Amino acid sequence: MPLQESDFAGLIEAALTEDIGHGDLTSELVIPPEQQATLTLTARERLVVAGIGIAARVFDRVDPSLQCTILVNDGYEVDAGSGLLEVTGNARAILMAERTALNFLGRMCGVATLTSRYVNAVKGTGAKILDTRKTIPGWRMLDKYAVRMGGGHNHRLRLDDGVLIKDNHIAVCGSLSMAVERARAGAPALTMIEVECDTLAQVQEALAAGADMILLDNMSPDQLREAVAMGQGRARFEASGNVTLETIRAIAETGVDAISIGRLTHSALQVDIGLDIVF
């Protein structure tokens, strides 16, 4: 799903308003108003690119006369020192947009780069890497786009995007089986019913109730392997809970179909990208 202008236009507007205030006082004092310059956004570490078009839109929003040339498209991995985006035009305008553009690009490349590391860690196992809804408020579409650029896959975008019966749903409903029965009766015909299970006993109950997918929460590799064996192809399995780069290979090798990782978006570090003048 490509990003739409509506996914980020308001975020750019709010970010620029927050950062600029009434103007860039420093640039106004030290740079002549007609000064022209060419600057390049440059990777200062190895990273996976995501959000390059959004960074260009930030510069365009500050000054539509600025000329932006994208040097590397989203989804590509680059080495430190690689140019990502070249901007030519009014120097004051470029510097006014600099921090906001870097904030967007640094965050999105950080998510894509971290996702790529998890994807590489499970290569050959068949397990897909999924994100979660643990995203920055308002940034849902950008965070999930960045995950895709890193080679991951999106779980639910919103609460209306699928049925995932969790522990609190079961507690309020009264039983796992009842929750699945009610979901099946009311959901559109092609909607997948997923159930979160904390124990192997719950897995057995979910299978008997006809769940399409089972989220195995905080289970050991041995438990995950046993749950998959219990399924005998009747359901797909998703592992989740405290997944790290050190543990994910063992999790993937249990035979689960997918592994969801909240830290892809809630703990990704902003990568190091700089704006360098071209002489």
N, C-alpha and C positions, 0 to 999 in steps of 0.2 A: 504494500500500500504506500504510494508516494506521499510525501508531505504536501499539504495544501497551504496556500497563503494564509488561510484562516487559522492554521495551527500555530503560527508564530508571529503574525503581524502585530497583534496586541502585546505580545511579550517584548518584541523589539521596541515598540513605542514606550512601554512602561520602563524598560531598562534604560533607554536613552534619557527619558525624563528624570529618572532617578540619578543618573550619573552626571548629566550636564548642568542641570539647574538652569540658571539664567545665561550660561555661556562658559567657554573655556578661558578663564581669566589669564592663565599663564601664556597660552598661545597668542591671545590678543595683545599681550604686553610685549612679547619678544619676537613674534614673527610678523613680517609685513603682510597686509591683507591680500596682496596679489601673488605672494610667493607660491611657486609650484614645486612639486616633489613627486618622486616615485619611491614607494616603499613596498616591501614584500613581507607577508606573513610567512615565517620560517619555522619549521619543526626543529626543536632543540633536543629531541629525544626520538627514539624509534616509536612510531605510533600508527594507528589505523585512522584514516581520515573519515570524519563524519561532520556534516554541518557546514561545509565550505560555501554552499549556496546561501545559507543564512548569514554567514559572515559578510558575504558580498552585499546582501540586502541591507545590512546595517549601514555600510558605507553609502549605499544608494539613498537610504532614508535621510542621512545627514546632508548629503549633497548629490543630487541626481546627475550632476555633470562629471562626477568622478568616474574614471574608467577602471573597471575591475576585470582582471584576466585570471580565470581559474587555471591553475597549473597542475593540480592533481584532483581527480574526481573522488567523491565519497566511495568508501569501500576498499580503497587501496592502502596497502601498508608502505610506509616510507621510512627512510633512515634519517637520523639527525642531520641537519643541514639542508634538508630538502625544502625548496620553496613551494608554498601551497597556494598563495593568492597574491597577485601583484596589483597595486592600486596606484593610479596616476591622477594628479589633479591638484586642487588647492590644498596646500600643506596644512592650514588651520583645520579644514574639514576632516582631513585624514586623521589628524591627531585627536580631534574631538570624538571620532567614532572608534578609535583604537581599542580602548579598554572594553567597551561593550562587545565589539566583534570578537576580541580575544576570549571574553568570558563565555560567550556562546560556543565558540569553536573549541576552546580548551575543555569545557565540560563534555561536549558531545564526542570529541575524539577520545576523551578519557573513558567513557562508557564503551565505545566501540573497541578500544584497545584492550580493556579488561575482558570484554566478552570474547574477543579473539583468542585470548590466552586459555579460557575455559574450553572453547571449541577445539583448539589444538590439543588440549589435554585428553580429550575423549575420542580422537580420531581413530577410526577402525572399529569402534564398538557398536555403532548404529544408534547411539543415544543422542537425542537432540537437546540442545541447551535452550532453556526457556527463561524469560524474564518474569517479573511479578508486577503487582500494582504498587509496589513500594517505590514510587517515583516522587520527584519534587512536585508539589502542588502546582498545577498549571503547565507543567512541563511533560505531561504524560506522552503526548505524541512525539515530542523531540527525543525523549529518553528511549522510547520503544523503537523509533527509527534508528537511533544510534546502535541499539542492540542488533538490529538487522544488518547494519553495515559491518558489524563485527562478526557476522556469520551465525548469530543466534536467531531464535524464533520468538515470536510474541505469544504470551499466554493471553488471558482476557484483557481487552483494552479498557473495558468498563464493566460495571455490574450487570448491564443488560446484554453483555456479549457472550454469555454462556451460563451454564448451571454448575456451580461448585458447592456442594453441600459440605459444610465444615462443622467442627465440633459444637459451636454454639447453635447452629441450625438444628442439629440432632438433639441437643439438650432441650431446646424450646419445643421442638416438634414432638418429642417423646421417645422416638427410636429411629435408628438408621433406616430400617426397612420401611417405616412409615414415610420418612422424608423422601426416599427414592420413589415410593409409590405415588406420592402426591406430585413430585416433580415430573414423573413420567406421564401422569394423567393431564397435566396442564401445559407442559412445554410443547412447542412446535414439533412436528413429527421428526424432523431431521436434527433436532438439538441433542447433543451429547450430554449425558448425565455423568458428572464426576463426583466422587465422594472421597473426602479426606479420612484416612484411617490411621490410628495411632498404634493399634495392636493387630496381630495376626487373626485374632478372633473377629475383629471388626472387618478385616479383609474377607474372611469367609462369609460374613453376613452380607457384605456389599456385593460379593459375587452371586450369592443366592438371590439377592434382590434385583439383580440384572443391571448393575452399574456398568457403564461403557468404559469408564476410566477410573482408576483408583490412585489417589495421591497418598503415597506412603510417607508419613511425616516422622522425621527424626528416628528412622530405623537403622540398625546396624547393617553392614553388607550381608551378613548371614541371614538376617531377617528379610532383607530385600530379596535375596535369592530364593528364600522359601516362599515368599509371597508370589513371586513370578511363577514359581513351579505350581503353586496352588491354582493360579489362574488358568493354566492349560489352554491359553489362547482365547479365553472367554472375555477378557478385558485387557485394556492397555494400562501400563503402570508408569506413574510419575513419582520420582523421588524428590524429596525436599527437606530442608532443615539443616542448618550449619554446614553447608557444602563449601569446601575450600579447594584451592588448587592442589593441596596436598592429599585430599581425600577423594577427589572427584573421579579419578581413574578407577579406583576400587569400586565405587558406586556404579559407574557405567558398566563395568564388567559383570555385574549381577544379572544383566539382561533387561533392565528397565528401559522403557521406550523414550523417556524424557527425564531431564533433571532441571528443576526450577531453582533459580538462584536470586535471592533478593539483593545480594550485595552488588550485582551487576549495575544497579541503579542507585541503591541507597548508600553505597560505600566507594563508588568509583572516584579516583583522584583526578583532578584536573591536570591534563598533561601540559608540558612546557612548550609554549609557542610564543615566539617574539615577533615584533614588527621592526624590520631593519631597513634603513634607508639605502637606496640604490644610488651609488655615485657614478 
